[in-house]
Every structure is written in structure tokens, then in C-alpha cells.
Amino acid sequence: MQGRQIELKHLAKVFWPDTGRSKGDMLRYYRTVAPLILPYLRSRPLTLKVCPDGIAAGCYYRRKLPDYAPEWMPRALYNPKSRSGQVPLIQANDAAQLLWLANQAAIEFHVWSSRSGDLAHPDWLVLDLDPGARATFAEVLQAALFVADGLTELGLKGWPKTSGGRGLHVFVPLARGRYNHAQARAWVRSFSEGLVRNHAELLRLPHGATHEGWGVFIDYAQNGYGRNTAAPYTLRAKPGAPVSTPLRWSEVKSGGFLPHDFTLASAPERFVALGDLFAGVLSSQQELPQLSPMA
């Protein structure tokens, strides 16, 4: 592929025991959707969820490019506060690089909101809607509609997708180089606080690491420096082999789907039929309006 040799290994190994889907199925999926997923990975640091023996045998997160990576694998240099020196973060800019990472048993691809060369300035915001343990998916959909209405009132557009779990993400593209991560996070927090005040019967802000009980949490902290979110079109290391799938707002409004409807087996046909519903996230550049205390 593109003059690069990748020895694909252990293709028959079952990665999703509940469905029988294998590592080979995963690699074929990423080869198929590479034209869709790569624009959202390209030039961004990645965090991978790696499951060497499938999702039932233990997984771990990786963001540092391993020392044994071939020289043609790109890297973004990062200076973490917790240690001295630079850390080479993982990137994937083309199909060969994507498949090399997937061949290392990387099932999930999580992306930064900023790009290498300008890691300090995000070019999208994320409204991460995470249901409490007793919340229904219908409530998650209603929460997303409250987010959409709030954005519309401010003259902003957002693009929804499934998280690949029980939640939804709404991405809001930003003017490039205009805002730093602290500004972006503060804006999302203020916007979220306004939504919670207006819809206290459903929406909540997170407190602590767990989201227990009723309601849908808006996790504004996903917008901090170095934080990452499941990429559009990534597989998830969850039963059923779900895919984080872009949606139309009309689908959110109708509620005619469930999170497990979009999987490794079913999602590619949808993508062929609908194309990239998330493309506006990359082509739009939006300024953030000032929020009043009671926005």
C-alpha cells in the first residue's frame, strides 16, 4: 500500500466474542472507511484503545507512538506537564498508517480537537452527552435537541453523532487559530450551565468521575487541552462492534434508531448511501458569541 509493506497478523482472532467478528473483519472495515475517517484523524494526535486479544481479554489506552513503529509513521511532538522532554504522539494521515495502527490491535481511535503545528488552538468544540445509569436513550436524544436549539439561538451549527456507546456527541466547528483550549472549555461550560438551568428536569453537569442516577450529563471537560473524543467512524471496543456514527438532525428528532443499530456489519452500507454527514465540521469556521450569565 503506497509502497509500504504491512504484514497483517492473526486475522482469524475473534475480537468481539458476542458476534464472532474478528481482527480481519476490523481491518477490512478500516480499509473500507479510510476515505471517511482519515479527514478527522489527519494531523491530529490520537489516543488508541488497544485490545490485543479482543475486547473480553483486556484493553489499554496508548497515545505514545511505540519505538518499533516504522519510520513512515508520523508523530506529533508534545510537551506534557507531568514530565520533561517531548513525547511522540500517534498520528495517522493516510490509509497505510491507519491500517498499521489497526494491525497493532487498535480498535478505537480518539482524536484531539487541535492539530499538530498548532496544538494550542482547537478547531472544534464537543458537547458530550453522557446518560446517567437510569437515563433512557430517548432522554439522550431529547438532550441533543436541547443542545441544537441552544446553538441555533446563538447562530451556531452543530453536527451530531453517536458515541458508539449510550451517549451522543455534538461537534461545533470553530474558526481556526481563534481560541485556545481554556477559552473553548470555558465557553462550553458556560453554555452547558445555561442549558442545565433551562432544562433542569433532564440535564446535569458532571460531578466526579462517575455519572450515576437520572438525567443526561453534559461533559464540558472533554474540551480541555490534551483531551480527546471518539472519532467519527471509529469502531468501539464494546459488545456488538458498534461504530461512532454521524447522524442527521432529522434522525435525532424522530428517534428512529438505537445506539446498537450502527455496527461493523451494518454501518458501511449506510455510509455508502449517505456519504459523510459530518463533512461540515471540517469545512465550517464559526466564531463563538459572548454568553450572558443566564444564556
C-alpha positions, 0 to 999 in steps of 0.5 A: 500500500503506497509502497509500504509493506504491512504484514497483517497478523492473526486475522482469524482472532475473534475480537468481539466474542458476542458476534464472532467478528474478528481482527480481519473483519476490523481491518477490512472495515478500516480499509473500507472507511479510510476515505471517511475517517482519515479527514478527522484523524489527519494531523491530529494526535490520537489516543488508541484503545488497544485490545490485543486479544479482543475486547473480553481479554483486556484493553489499554489506552496508548497515545505514545507512538511505540519505538518499533513503529516504522519510520513512515509513521508520523508523530506529533511532538508534545510537551506534557506537564507531568514530565520533561522532554517531548513525547511522540504522539500517534498520528495517522494521515493516510490509509497505510498508517491507519491500517498499521495502527489497526494491525497493532490491535487498535480498535478505537481511535480518539482524536484531539480537537487541535492539530499538530503545528498548532496544538494550542488552538482547537478547531472544534468544540464537543458537547458530550452527552453522557446518560446517567445509569437510569437515563433512557436513550430517548432522554439522550436524544431529547438532550441533543435537541436541547443542545441544537436549539441552544446553538441555533439561538446563538447562530451556531451549527452543530453536527451530531453523532453517536458515541458508539456507546449510550451517549451522543456527541455534538461537534461545533466547528470553530474558526481556526487559530481563534481560541485556545483550549481554556477559552473553548472549555470555558465557553462550553461550560458556560453554555452547558450551565445555561442549558442545565438551568433551562432544562433542569428536569433532564440535564446535569453537569458532571460531578466526579468521575462517575455519572450515576442516577437520572438525567443526561450529563453534559461533559464540558471537560472533554474540551480541555487541552490534551483531551480527546473524543471518539472519532467519527467512524471509529469502531468501539471496543464494546459488545456488538462492534458498534461504530461512532456514527454521524447522524442527521438532525432529522434522525435525532428528532424522530428517534428512529434508531438505537445506539446498537443499530450502527455496527461493523456489519451494518454501518458501511452500507449506510455510509455508502448511501449517505456519504459523510454527514459530518463533512461540515465540521471540517469545512465550517469556521464559526466564531463563538458569541459572548454568553450572558450569565443566564444564556 
